[in-house]
Every structure is written in C-alpha cells, then in structure tokens.
Amino acid sequence: MYGIAVDRSHVLLTQLSARDRDPGKWTLPGGGMEVGETPHQTLLREFHEETGLVPSIGTLLDTVAFPVRPDLHVIQMIFEVEASGEPKVIEIGGSTVDARWVPMAELASLGTVGLVDHVTALHGWGDG
C-alpha cells in the first residue's frame, strides 16, 4: 500500500536504504501488509513509520502488479492521501533512510523507482 501526497508543487517521497533492492532511490511512502492488516491499516502504519506524518487516506488511484521473481508476484495499491508537516523517518534501521517534500520540477532528475515513474506519467508531473 502506497500513498501519494501532494502539497502545492511538491510530492512527498522516501529514500530507500541499503536494505532495499534499489538503495538510494526515491519512492512513495508505503510498503507491505502485515498479517491481519487491512490496506488502510497498512498504509497508515507504513506512512507514519517512513515519514512521521499521519495521512488522511483518500481514493484508490491505481493498482500496479509485477513479478519480482518466479515465486513472488507483487501488487501495489496507490492511494491519494493528504498529509502536511515536516517529514522525519520514525522507523530506524528499516527500508527508509530519508523523507522529504520534493519539487515536482525535480522528479525527472531524481533517481526514482518505477512506482514513482508510473504515478508521474499518470499525472504528467516532472516536466517542469
């Protein structure tokens, strides 16, 4: 579950740690479900752990699915969310090392994962 938060001309992104398969790249706040969680519970938990902010979850924007390896297929649900404040990573030692509001004009030059690229294309962001 992932959340896309936009504040004027900025989007909230998180930077992946060395523990991730794409270290140093930027992604949307969010992550995988724990046993017994609903999608909304997952997004609330992950968003807070990675940004220190509490999102107001809106509508489901899109769902992306892809194989990671032969025995693992990932489904990512992307929700529109509202959040404000200065982000700060709460979960130390996890998959996130930084969180910040990134100007949309910088998206094209920032190292991002495919999920961000997908949302960028949906909205036409990152063109300056």
DRENTORKOL-3810 file (N, C-alpha, C; in nm, 4 decimals):
REM DRENTORKOL-3810
@n.u->0.0846; n.v->-0.1160; n.w->0.0000; ca.u->0.0000; ca.v->0.0000; ca.w->0.0000; c.u->0.0898; c.v->0.1231; c.w->0.0000
@n.u->0.0596; n.v->0.2161; n.w->-0.0884; ca.u->0.1409; ca.v->0.3363; ca.w->-0.1024; c.u->0.0508; c.v->0.4579; c.w->-0.1086
@n.u->0.1036; n.v->0.5701; n.w->-0.0616; ca.u->0.0272; ca.v->0.6942; ca.w->-0.0622; c.u->0.0987; c.v->0.8020; c.w->-0.1405
@n.u->0.0229; n.v->0.8736; n.w->-0.2231; ca.u->0.0771; ca.v->0.9870; ca.w->-0.2968; c.u->0.0214; c.v->1.1142; c.w->-0.2334
@n.u->0.1111; n.v->1.1902; n.w->-0.1724; ca.u->0.0744; ca.v->1.3156; ca.w->-0.1062; c.u->0.1358; c.v->1.4305; c.w->-0.1832
@n.u->0.0521; n.v->1.5268; n.w->-0.2200; ca.u->0.0973; ca.v->1.6429; ca.w->-0.2958; c.u->0.0615; c.v->1.7689; c.w->-0.2179
@n.u->0.1573; n.v->1.8592; n.w->-0.2056; ca.u->0.1359; ca.v->1.9872; ca.w->-0.1393; c.u->0.1862; c.v->2.0961; c.w->-0.2334
@n.u->0.0919; n.v->2.1658; n.w->-0.2946; ca.u->0.1223; ca.v->2.2652; ca.w->-0.3977; c.u->0.2041; c.v->2.1999; c.w->-0.5101
@n.u->0.3290; n.v->2.2366; n.w->-0.5250; ca.u->0.4104; ca.v->2.1829; ca.w->-0.6344; c.u->0.5141; c.v->2.0822; c.w->-0.5840
@n.u->0.4857; n.v->2.0185; n.w->-0.4698; ca.u->0.5772; ca.v->1.9214; ca.w->-0.4114; c.u->0.5059; c.v->1.7888; c.w->-0.3889
@n.u->0.5825; n.v->1.6808; n.w->-0.3965; ca.u->0.5302; ca.v->1.5461; ca.w->-0.3690; c.u->0.6165; c.v->1.4855; c.w->-0.2585
@n.u->0.5535; n.v->1.4134; n.w->-0.1669; ca.u->0.6249; ca.v->1.3515; ca.w->-0.0557; c.u->0.6848; c.v->1.2188; c.w->-0.1010
@n.u->0.8177; n.v->1.2063; n.w->-0.0887; ca.u->0.8876; ca.v->1.0845; ca.w->-0.1272; c.u->0.9771; c.v->1.0351; c.w->-0.0143
@n.u->1.0096; n.v->0.9076; n.w->-0.0187; ca.u->1.1011; ca.v->0.8477; ca.w->0.0777; c.u->1.2179; c.v->0.7850; c.w->0.0029
@n.u->1.3359; n.v->0.7892; n.w->0.0658; ca.u->1.4553; ca.v->0.7328; ca.w->0.0032; c.u->1.4849; c.v->0.5959; c.w->0.0624
@n.u->1.5107; n.v->0.5005; n.w->-0.0247; ca.u->1.5326; ca.v->0.3618; ca.w->0.0157; c.u->1.6726; c.v->0.3403; c.w->0.0726
@n.u->1.6796; n.v->0.2573; n.w->0.1762; ca.u->1.8066; ca.v->0.2275; ca.w->0.2435; c.u->1.8831; c.v->0.1183; c.w->0.1691
@n.u->2.0014; n.v->0.0879; n.w->0.2210; ca.u->2.0853; ca.v->-0.0176; ca.w->0.1636; c.u->2.0203; c.v->-0.1551; c.w->0.1767
@n.u->1.9200; n.v->-0.1683; n.w->0.2636; ca.u->1.8484; ca.v->-0.2960; ca.w->0.2808; c.u->1.7585; c.v->-0.3274; c.w->0.1618
@n.u->1.7249; n.v->-0.2278; n.w->0.0819; ca.u->1.6320; ca.v->-0.2453; ca.w->-0.0288; c.u->1.7063; c.v->-0.2887; c.w->-0.1551
@n.u->1.6309; n.v->-0.3417; n.w->-0.2515; ca.u->1.6935; ca.v->-0.3828; ca.w->-0.3783; c.u->1.7262; c.v->-0.2644; c.w->-0.4681
@n.u->1.6736; n.v->-0.1443; n.w->-0.4351; ca.u->1.7036; ca.v->-0.0207; ca.w->-0.5094; c.u->1.7584; c.v->0.0860; c.w->-0.4146
@n.u->1.8706; n.v->0.0598; n.w->-0.3460; ca.u->1.9208; ca.v->0.1545; ca.w->-0.2462; c.u->1.9481; c.v->0.2929; c.w->-0.3052
@n.u->1.9092; n.v->0.3955; n.w->-0.2280; ca.u->1.9332; ca.v->0.5330; ca.w->-0.2702; c.u->1.8242; c.v->0.5920; c.w->-0.3570
@n.u->1.7398; n.v->0.5075; n.w->-0.4144; ca.u->1.6329; ca.v->0.5589; ca.w->-0.4997; c.u->1.5179; c.v->0.6107; c.w->-0.4136
@n.u->1.4342; n.v->0.6935; n.w->-0.4743; ca.u->1.3210; ca.v->0.7552; ca.w->-0.4066; c.u->1.1911; c.v->0.6885; c.w->-0.4488
@n.u->1.0999; n.v->0.6735; n.w->-0.3544; ca.u->0.9734; ca.v->0.6064; ca.w->-0.3791; c.u->0.8622; c.v->0.6767; c.w->-0.3027
@n.u->0.7413; n.v->0.6260; n.w->-0.3172; ca.u->0.6284; ca.v->0.6761; ca.w->-0.2401; c.u->0.6305; c.v->0.6134; c.w->-0.1012
@n.u->0.5828; n.v->0.6844; n.w->0.0007; ca.u->0.5723; ca.v->0.6240; ca.w->0.1330; c.u->0.4750; c.v->0.5060; c.w->0.1289
@n.u->0.5144; n.v->0.3972; n.w->0.1915; ca.u->0.4273; ca.v->0.2807; ca.w->0.1958; c.u->0.5070; c.v->0.1529; c.w->0.2028
@n.u->0.4365; n.v->0.0407; n.w->0.1933; ca.u->0.5045; ca.v->-0.0877; ca.w->0.1995; c.u->0.4069; c.v->-0.2019; c.w->0.2130
@n.u->0.4591; n.v->-0.3137; n.w->0.2575; ca.u->0.3843; ca.v->-0.4385; ca.w->0.2613; c.u->0.2949; c.v->-0.4548; c.w->0.3835
@n.u->0.1926; n.v->-0.5371; n.w->0.3625; ca.u->0.0955; ca.v->-0.5665; ca.w->0.4675; c.u->0.1514; c.v->-0.6665; c.w->0.5674
@n.u->0.1121; n.v->-0.6481; n.w->0.6924; ca.u->0.1395; ca.v->-0.7471; ca.w->0.7952; c.u->0.0143; c.v->-0.8333; c.w->0.8093
@n.u->0.0306; n.v->-0.9535; n.w->0.8600; ca.u->-0.0814; ca.v->-1.0458; ca.w->0.8769; c.u->-0.1912; c.v->-0.9792; c.w->0.9598
@n.u->-0.3142; n.v->-0.9856; n.w->0.9074; ca.u->-0.4294; ca.v->-0.9325; ca.w->0.9781; c.u->-0.4608; c.v->-0.7863; c.w->0.9510
@n.u->-0.3741; n.v->-0.7166; n.w->0.8761; ca.u->-0.3985; ca.v->-0.5758; ca.w->0.8459; c.u->-0.4911; c.v->-0.5592; c.w->0.7263
@n.u->-0.5641; n.v->-0.4491; n.w->0.7252; ca.u->-0.6385; ca.v->-0.4070; ca.w->0.6072; c.u->-0.5464; c.v->-0.3166; c.w->0.5258
@n.u->-0.5797; n.v->-0.2891; n.w->0.3992; ca.u->-0.4982; ca.v->-0.1961; ca.w->0.3217; c.u->-0.4841; c.v->-0.0592; c.w->0.3898
@n.u->-0.5917; n.v->-0.0076; n.w->0.4484; ca.u->-0.5838; ca.v->0.1233; ca.w->0.5131; c.u->-0.4942; c.v->0.1195; c.w->0.6369
@n.u->-0.5035; n.v->0.0125; n.w->0.7160; ca.u->-0.4171; ca.v->-0.0009; ca.w->0.8334; c.u->-0.2701; c.v->-0.0074; c.w->0.7915
@n.u->-0.2439; n.v->-0.0807; n.w->0.6846; ca.u->-0.1071; ca.v->-0.0918; ca.w->0.6333; c.u->-0.0548; c.v->0.0447; c.w->0.5919
@n.u->-0.1338; n.v->0.1180; n.w->0.5166; ca.u->-0.0890; ca.v->0.2485; ca.w->0.4691; c.u->-0.0674; c.v->0.3449; c.w->0.5852
@n.u->-0.1571; n.v->0.3467; n.w->0.6815; ca.u->-0.1395; ca.v->0.4338; ca.w->0.7983; c.u->-0.0091; c.v->0.4017; c.w->0.8712
@n.u->0.0159; n.v->0.2729; n.w->0.8959; ca.u->0.1370; ca.v->0.2311; ca.w->0.9671; c.u->0.2627; c.v->0.2638; c.w->0.8887
@n.u->0.2676; n.v->0.2192; n.w->0.7622; ca.u->0.3868; ca.v->0.2394; ca.w->0.6802; c.u->0.4165; c.v->0.3883; c.w->0.6574
@n.u->0.3124; n.v->0.4648; n.w->0.6275; ca.u->0.3288; ca.v->0.6076; ca.w->0.6019; c.u->0.3885; c.v->0.6753; c.w->0.7255
@n.u->0.3363; n.v->0.6423; n.w->0.8429; ca.u->0.3871; ca.v->0.7026; ca.w->0.9664; c.u->0.5302; c.v->0.6585; c.w->0.9958
@n.u->0.5602; n.v->0.5284; n.w->0.9801; ca.u->0.6961; ca.v->0.4804; ca.w->1.0047; c.u->0.7983; c.v->0.5494; c.w->0.9150
@n.u->0.7611; n.v->0.5758; n.w->0.7912; ca.u->0.8556; ca.v->0.6287; ca.w->0.6932; c.u->0.8615; c.v->0.7809; c.w->0.6874
@n.u->0.7568; n.v->0.8492; n.w->0.7368; ca.u->0.7558; ca.v->0.9961; ca.w->0.7255; c.u->0.7275; c.v->1.0678; c.w->0.8574
@n.u->0.6791; n.v->0.9952; n.w->0.9572; ca.u->0.6400; ca.v->1.0589; ca.w->1.0821; c.u->0.5078; c.v->1.1325; c.w->1.0730
@n.u->0.4458; n.v->1.1304; n.w->0.9567; ca.u->0.3198; ca.v->1.2009; ca.w->0.9336; c.u->0.2033; c.v->1.1023; c.w->0.9349
@n.u->0.0851; n.v->1.1532; n.w->0.9674; ca.u->-0.0356; ca.v->1.0703; ca.w->0.9671; c.u->-0.1205; c.v->1.1125; c.w->0.8475
@n.u->-0.1378; n.v->1.0231; n.w->0.7505; ca.u->-0.2123; ca.v->1.0607; ca.w->0.6304; c.u->-0.3626; c.v->1.0507; c.w->0.6495
@n.u->-0.4326; n.v->1.1327; n.w->0.5746; ca.u->-0.5770; ca.v->1.1175; ca.w->0.5583; c.u->-0.5933; c.v->1.0469; c.w->0.4241
@n.u->-0.6397; n.v->0.9227; n.w->0.4277; ca.u->-0.6423; ca.v->0.8393; ca.w->0.3069; c.u->-0.7650; c.v->0.8702; c.w->0.2234
@n.u->-0.7407; n.v->0.8966; n.w->0.0957; ca.u->-0.8480; ca.v->0.9253; ca.w->0.0008; c.u->-0.8778; c.v->0.8048; c.w->-0.0866
@n.u->-0.9003; n.v->0.8306; n.w->-0.2112; ca.u->-0.9430; ca.v->0.7268; ca.w->-0.3043; c.u->-0.8255; c.v->0.6444; c.w->-0.3580
@n.u->-0.8576; n.v->0.5237; n.w->-0.4005; ca.u->-0.7597; ca.v->0.4380; ca.w->-0.4661; c.u->-0.7331; c.v->0.4956; c.w->-0.6043
@n.u->-0.6091; n.v->0.5304; n.w->-0.6295; ca.u->-0.5707; ca.v->0.5919; ca.w->-0.7567; c.u->-0.5425; c.v->0.4864; c.w->-0.8628
@n.u->-0.4699; n.v->0.3817; n.w->-0.8248; ca.u->-0.4305; ca.v->0.2809; ca.w->-0.9228; c.u->-0.3780; c.v->0.1574; c.w->-0.8501
@n.u->-0.3686; n.v->0.0482; n.w->-0.9235; ca.u->-0.3083; ca.v->-0.0748; ca.w->-0.8750; c.u->-0.2068; c.v->-0.1203; c.w->-0.9783
@n.u->-0.0874; n.v->-0.1540; n.w->-0.9313; ca.u->0.0213; ca.v->-0.1984; ca.w->-1.0182; c.u->0.0615; c.v->-0.3381; c.w->-0.9737
@n.u->0.0826; n.v->-0.4295; n.w->-1.0674; ca.u->0.1233; ca.v->-0.5656; ca.w->-1.0352; c.u->0.2396; c.v->-0.6063; c.w->-1.1242
@n.u->0.3365; n.v->-0.6792; n.w->-1.0637; ca.u->0.4522; ca.v->-0.7244; ca.w->-1.1413; c.u->0.5218; c.v->-0.8391; c.w->-1.0680
@n.u->0.5881; n.v->-0.9271; n.w->-1.1442; ca.u->0.6635; ca.v->-1.0355; ca.w->-1.0805; c.u->0.7992; c.v->-0.9845; c.w->-1.0329
@n.u->0.8402; n.v->-1.0261; n.w->-0.9135; ca.u->0.9717; ca.v->-0.9917; ca.w->-0.8610; c.u->1.0688; c.v->-1.1069; c.w->-0.8884
@n.u->1.0175; n.v->-1.2278; n.w->-0.8733; ca.u->1.0920; ca.v->-1.3496; ca.w->-0.9044; c.u->0.9866; c.v->-1.4558; c.w->-0.9352
@n.u->1.0261; n.v->-1.5722; n.w->-0.9819; ca.u->0.9260; ca.v->-1.6722; ca.w->-1.0223; c.u->0.8230; c.v->-1.7085; c.w->-0.9154
@n.u->0.8617; n.v->-1.7028; n.w->-0.7878; ca.u->0.7687; ca.v->-1.7420; ca.w->-0.6820; c.u->0.7080; c.v->-1.6234; c.w->-0.6063
@n.u->0.7271; n.v->-1.5010; n.w->-0.6568; ca.u->0.6750; ca.v->-1.3831; ca.w->-0.5869; c.u->0.6203; c.v->-1.2806; c.w->-0.6857
@n.u->0.4921; n.v->-1.2516; n.w->-0.6716; ca.u->0.4241; ca.v->-1.1515; ca.w->-0.7536; c.u->0.3766; c.v->-1.0407; c.w->-0.6596
@n.u->0.4107; n.v->-0.9170; n.w->-0.6904; ca.u->0.3790; ca.v->-0.8031; ca.w->-0.6040; c.u->0.2599; c.v->-0.7259; c.w->-0.6601
@n.u->0.1704; n.v->-0.6863; n.w->-0.5710; ca.u->0.0586; ca.v->-0.5990; ca.w->-0.6056; c.u->0.0714; c.v->-0.4729; c.w->-0.5210
@n.u->0.0805; n.v->-0.3573; n.w->-0.5847; ca.u->0.0926; ca.v->-0.2293; ca.w->-0.5152; c.u->-0.0336; c.v->-0.1472; c.w->-0.5395
@n.u->-0.1005; n.v->-0.1103; n.w->-0.4297; ca.u->-0.2175; ca.v->-0.0239; ca.w->-0.4382; c.u->-0.1718; c.v->0.1173; c.w->-0.4025
@n.u->-0.2090; n.v->0.2141; n.w->-0.4861; ca.u->-0.1665; ca.v->0.3525; ca.w->-0.4663; c.u->-0.2890; c.v->0.4372; c.w->-0.4324
@n.u->-0.2875; n.v->0.4946; n.w->-0.3132; ca.u->-0.3974; ca.v->0.5784; ca.w->-0.2674; c.u->-0.3569; c.v->0.7257; c.w->-0.2686
@n.u->-0.4509; n.v->0.8117; n.w->-0.3018; ca.u->-0.4292; ca.v->0.9544; ca.w->-0.2831; c.u->-0.4429; c.v->0.9819; c.w->-0.1346
@n.u->-0.3502; n.v->1.0586; n.w->-0.0796; ca.u->-0.3563; ca.v->1.0918; ca.w->0.0624; c.u->-0.3289; c.v->1.2405; c.w->0.0816
@n.u->-0.3756; n.v->1.2906; n.w->0.1945; ca.u->-0.3412; ca.v->1.4264; ca.w->0.2358; c.u->-0.2524; c.v->1.4144; c.w->0.3579
@n.u->-0.1441; n.v->1.4916; n.w->0.3577; ca.u->-0.0526; ca.v->1.4946; ca.w->0.4710; c.u->0.0163; c.v->1.6301; c.w->0.4701
@n.u->0.0515; n.v->1.6763; n.w->0.5885; ca.u->0.1242; ca.v->1.8023; ca.w->0.5969; c.u->0.2240; c.v->1.7933; c.w->0.7109
@n.u->0.3206; n.v->1.8797; n.w->0.7059; ca.u->0.4229; ca.v->1.8834; ca.w->0.8086; c.u->0.5587; c.v->1.8474; c.w->0.7529
@n.u->0.6565; n.v->1.8540; n.w->0.8407; ca.u->0.7940; ca.v->1.8226; ca.w->0.8036; c.u->0.8182; c.v->1.6732; c.w->0.8260
@n.u->0.8477; n.v->1.5979; n.w->0.7198; ca.u->0.8663; ca.v->1.4537; ca.w->0.7354; c.u->0.9945; c.v->1.4184; c.w->0.8102
@n.u->0.9869; n.v->1.3093; n.w->0.8850; ca.u->1.1020; ca.v->1.2559; ca.w->0.9581; c.u->1.0834; c.v->1.1055; c.w->0.9687
@n.u->1.1845; n.v->1.0293; n.w->0.9286; ca.u->1.1774; ca.v->0.8834; ca.w->0.9349; c.u->1.1697; c.v->0.8406; c.w->1.0817
@n.u->1.0677; n.v->0.7613; n.w->1.1144; ca.u->1.0465; ca.v->0.7128; ca.w->1.2508; c.u->1.1113; c.v->0.5759; c.w->1.2711
@n.u->1.0964; n.v->0.4870; n.w->1.1746; ca.u->1.1484; ca.v->0.3504; ca.w->1.1854; c.u->1.2972; c.v->0.3488; c.w->1.1487
@n.u->1.3824; n.v->0.3470; n.w->1.2479; ca.u->1.5265; ca.v->0.3455; ca.w->1.2258; c.u->1.5715; c.v->0.2019; c.w->1.1960
@n.u->1.6570; n.v->0.1875; n.w->1.0961; ca.u->1.7072; ca.v->0.0559; ca.w->1.0585; c.u->1.6172; c.v->-0.0186; c.w->0.9618
@n.u->1.5140; n.v->0.0481; n.w->0.9111; ca.u->1.4218; ca.v->-0.0138; ca.w->0.8167; c.u->1.4631; c.v->0.0102; c.w->0.6728
@n.u->1.3654; n.v->0.0106; n.w->0.5853; ca.u->1.3927; ca.v->0.0249; ca.w->0.4416; c.u->1.4005; c.v->0.1707; c.w->0.3965
@n.u->1.3776; n.v->0.2661; n.w->0.4886; ca.u->1.3758; ca.v->0.4081; ca.w->0.4533; c.u->1.4814; c.v->0.4849; c.w->0.5316
@n.u->1.5598; n.v->0.5689; n.w->0.4605; ca.u->1.6628; ca.v->0.6489; ca.w->0.5280; c.u->1.6327; c.v->0.7981; c.w->0.5263
@n.u->1.5422; n.v->0.8426; n.w->0.4404; ca.u->1.5112; ca.v->0.9853; ca.w->0.4321; c.u->1.3701; c.v->1.0026; c.w->0.3777
@n.u->1.3093; n.v->1.1143; n.w->0.4122; ca.u->1.1771; ca.v->1.1500; ca.w->0.3605; c.u->1.1751; c.v->1.3001; c.w->0.3425
@n.u->1.1208; n.v->1.3441; n.w->0.2293; ca.u->1.1134; ca.v->1.4891; ca.w->0.2078; c.u->1.0123; c.v->1.5240; c.w->0.1003
@n.u->0.9707; n.v->1.6504; n.w->0.1065; ca.u->0.8838; ca.v->1.7056; ca.w->0.0019; c.u->0.9743; c.v->1.7446; c.w->-0.1141
@n.u->0.9530; n.v->1.6838; n.w->-0.2296; ca.u->1.0361; ca.v->1.7055; ca.w->-0.3476; c.u->0.9596; c.v->1.7915; c.w->-0.4479
@n.u->1.0219; n.v->1.9004; n.w->-0.4974; ca.u->0.9559; ca.v->1.9784; ca.w->-0.6016; c.u->0.9295; c.v->1.8912; c.w->-0.7249
@n.u->0.8104; n.v->1.8999; n.w->-0.7794; ca.u->0.7762; ca.v->1.8180; ca.w->-0.8969; c.u->0.8696; c.v->1.8449; c.w->-1.0135
@n.u->0.9213; n.v->1.9666; n.w->-1.0215; ca.u->1.0135; ca.v->2.0009; ca.w->-1.1297; c.u->1.1436; c.v->1.9207; c.w->-1.1212
@n.u->1.1745; n.v->1.8635; n.w->-1.0034; ca.u->1.2974; ca.v->1.7854; ca.w->-0.9856; c.u->1.2776; c.v->1.6353; c.w->-1.0067
@n.u->1.1539; n.v->1.5912; n.w->-1.0254; ca.u->1.1276; ca.v->1.4473; ca.w->-1.0355; c.u->1.2046; c.v->1.3793; c.w->-1.1479
@n.u->1.2138; n.v->1.4444; n.w->-1.2623; ca.u->1.2800; ca.v->1.3822; ca.w->-1.3775; c.u->1.4290; c.v->1.3591; c.w->-1.3533
@n.u->1.4919; n.v->1.4425; n.w->-1.2695; ca.u->1.6356; ca.v->1.4296; ca.w->-1.2452; c.u->1.6680; c.v->1.3514; c.w->-1.1182
@n.u->1.5651; n.v->1.3176; n.w->-1.0416; ca.u->1.5836; ca.v->1.2430; ca.w->-0.9176; c.u->1.5791; c.v->1.0935; c.w->-0.9482
@n.u->1.6623; n.v->1.0163; n.w->-0.8849; ca.u->1.6603; ca.v->0.8711; ca.w->-0.9045; c.u->1.5383; c.v->0.8114; c.w->-0.8356
@n.u->1.4387; n.v->0.7714; n.w->-0.9132; ca.u->1.3142; ca.v->0.7184; ca.w->-0.8576; c.u->1.2900; c.v->0.5754; c.w->-0.9038
@n.u->1.2067; n.v->0.5045; n.w->-0.8284; ca.u->1.1671; ca.v->0.3689; ca.w->-0.8669; c.u->1.0524; c.v->0.3763; c.w->-0.9674
@n.u->1.0207; n.v->0.2633; n.w->-1.0277; ca.u->0.9156; ca.v->0.2569; ca.w->-1.1292; c.u->0.7799; c.v->0.3023; c.w->-1.0795
@n.u->0.7505; n.v->0.2822; n.w->-0.9522; ca.u->0.6218; ca.v->0.3242; ca.w->-0.8965; c.u->0.6044; c.v->0.4756; c.w->-0.9072
@n.u->0.7082; n.v->0.5502; n.w->-0.8742; ca.u->0.7032; ca.v->0.6961; ca.w->-0.8855; c.u->0.6914; c.v->0.7356; c.w->-1.0320
@n.u->0.7673; n.v->0.6686; n.w->-1.1172; ca.u->0.7609; ca.v->0.6973; ca.w->-1.2612; c.u->0.6195; c.v->0.6727; c.w->-1.3144
@n.u->0.5547; n.v->0.5679; n.w->-1.2666; ca.u->0.4185; ca.v->0.5356; ca.w->-1.3087; c.u->0.3214; c.v->0.6464; c.w->-1.2685
@n.u->0.3265; n.v->0.6890; n.w->-1.1436; ca.u->0.2384; ca.v->0.7956; ca.w->-1.0956; c.u->0.2692; c.v->0.9281; c.w->-1.1650
@n.u->0.3972; n.v->0.9526; n.w->-1.1882; ca.u->0.4385; ca.v->1.0732; ca.w->-1.2606; c.u->0.3769; c.v->1.0764; c.w->-1.4002
@n.u->0.3812; n.v->0.9648; n.w->-1.4684; ca.u->0.3225; ca.v->0.9575; ca.w->-1.6024; c.u->0.1705; c.v->0.9744; c.w->-1.5979
@n.u->0.1047; n.v->0.9163; n.w->-1.4967; ca.u->-0.0407; ca.v->0.9306; ca.w->-1.4838; c.u->-0.0833; c.v->1.0763; c.w->-1.4723
@n.u->-0.0063; n.v->1.1538; n.w->-1.3986; ca.u->-0.0418; ca.v->1.2924; ca.w->-1.3714; c.u->0.0312; c.v->1.3933; c.w->-1.4600
@n.u->0.1290; n.v->1.3490; n.w->-1.5369; ca.u->0.2048; ca.v->1.4418; ca.w->-1.6207; c.u->0.3007; c.v->1.5285; c.w->-1.5411
@n.u->0.3456; n.v->1.4792; n.w->-1.4249; ca.u->0.4376; ca.v->1.5555; ca.w->-1.3408; c.u->0.5808; c.v->1.5345; c.w->-1.3853
@n.u->0.6685; n.v->1.6205; n.w->-1.3336; ca.u->0.8101; ca.v->1.6064; ca.w->-1.3579; c.u->0.8569; c.v->1.6711; c.w->-1.4860
@n.u->0.7628; n.v->1.7349; n.w->-1.5573; ca.u->0.8023; ca.v->1.8021; ca.w->-1.6824; c.u->0.8525; c.v->1.9419; c.w->-1.6586
@n.u->0.8478; n.v->1.9894; n.w->-1.5331; ca.u->0.8949; ca.v->2.1246; ca.w->-1.5022; c.u->0.7798; c.v->2.2130; c.w->-1.5027
END
